[in-house]
């Protein structure tokens, strides 16, 4: 392909999402004013974005390896329910968190056994896991909760979640750090190259001596771990778990990841930085509508249109054309 | 029963369940259903009663009708229609609003079904002209559609004391009225799909779109036909939903999406297309719809149904994957 800088600027993988973010910030500054970029407003966005970006960064590993993990939303729910229950029963934070993460990794392991071990279709298998984990969340919340919600407020954890650094929420900065490290891993390391190879062309990867099953198993475990950690953060931030905690989060996360340059239909494309930018664009647009007191349902219309535009741009720059 | 199979993975020589063709799907499914009924009946003899039939058939109606649309999309190689929650509620809302304007019931129902078809046509427009994968298109249009519905209404209900409502809550031959249109739809579509030119084109496109193109089948036309038909099925489901349920909200259709996809997969319709028999939907939908009632009789809260249904799905697709892998070796 000929080198066309103007076109690359508009259609390159991270360029288009960066451009979208610039547009959102510009629109925000014009319609809301300088307070759009004020520390307090960004703190609100950051506090809200910590969980989706963490879940998305980790689920992105599965996408890169060519296996879609639909169970992440329910995994957040089941993790929050288990962690909350352990806190209620007098466990300390660290052992409770460790036990919760072990359980989530076990569920991720089940995903891997079905998909990698038996060769089940990833979407169908994790759809089953999504349903089962939601059911476990129902049962746990009903058993240990009161009228459909589980109160598990932990003062120490709540204080930690609300710590600030450079007038931004510490948890948001930590999650961005995770995304930054993940980006380096994907772009710069051998692990990242193996991931992309396994997701991009399974046969070529095997021939090159990469163990595709091991890569995919690891990716599914990372995805489960991220969602499990997000459930623990949820309990810290909110102090309560409902039957529907994390419900539908998978659709929001994958919409943002695709806007940020991932593909759910072919592995090996996208990186965590692009994904995080996708979340920032959606959150920025949401925030503009909120601050202008516009009906929040317009947000989902914006997400839908952004998603179509992102995938259409991806096709223009040589992505999958569906015919 | 006619087995439709254009997928290349099934070779006649290997020893596995798929050697039994369509029976390889039917037998395990039917046995699982019978075991479930037998176990529940053994623990609680009052399970084997007319009430249970009513409850199961009632649950089956909307799920089964949606499953026809979802199966058409899957068989033709477009994987899933994630926008069914929107088309279901769109059609239900259209039916309710028209009845409130005192339209004749048949006219209101017809327009409601057409609104579902129009939604499917819209999806096809974006898929065909944007050349974007249906999974992504329907994910996006479901975001947009549900948001638009929330902007239009908060809660709606079919007019109380109307003949429409009376139909939805009544029964014929001891089975709920809304069950019969579902069965008729599955029977008719299941019969014509492998036996007509249009049906076979859809299956051929799902099996291999390149081979289908080489045979002169138009992909855009097939996509328009499939998504419009699937939308109409979702529209019919919306009508059944509106006449049989109480007040509903714009998000009332969301709960159906995953069970419907699960039913389609359990019925042996591969998401990658080219294979599937719609009649088996009656078994998979019936089986999945019996689970909640059984659990209640076994003394487990209905919350357990999601766990059981999810595990059934994981095990089923794992077995399916294992069989397919052995076949390709």
Interface residues (C-beta under 8 A of the other chain):
Chain A: X110 X113 X114 X115 X117 X118 X119 X120 X121 X123 X124 X125 X127 X128 X129 X130 X131 X132 X133 X134 X135 X136 X138 X139 X142 X248 X251 X254 X255 X258 X264 X265 X295 X297 X298 X299 X300 X301 X303 X304 X305 X307 X308 X311 X312 X315 X320 X321 X322 X323
Chain B: X79 X80 X82 X126 X127 X130 X131 X132 X133 X134 X135 X136 X137 X139 X140 X141 X142 X143 X144 X146 X147 X148 X150 X151 X209 X219 X254 X258 X259 X261 X262 X265 X270 X271 X272 X301 X303 X304 X305 X306 X307 X308 X309 X310 X311 X312 X313 X314 X316 X317 X318 X319 X320 X321 X322 X324 X325
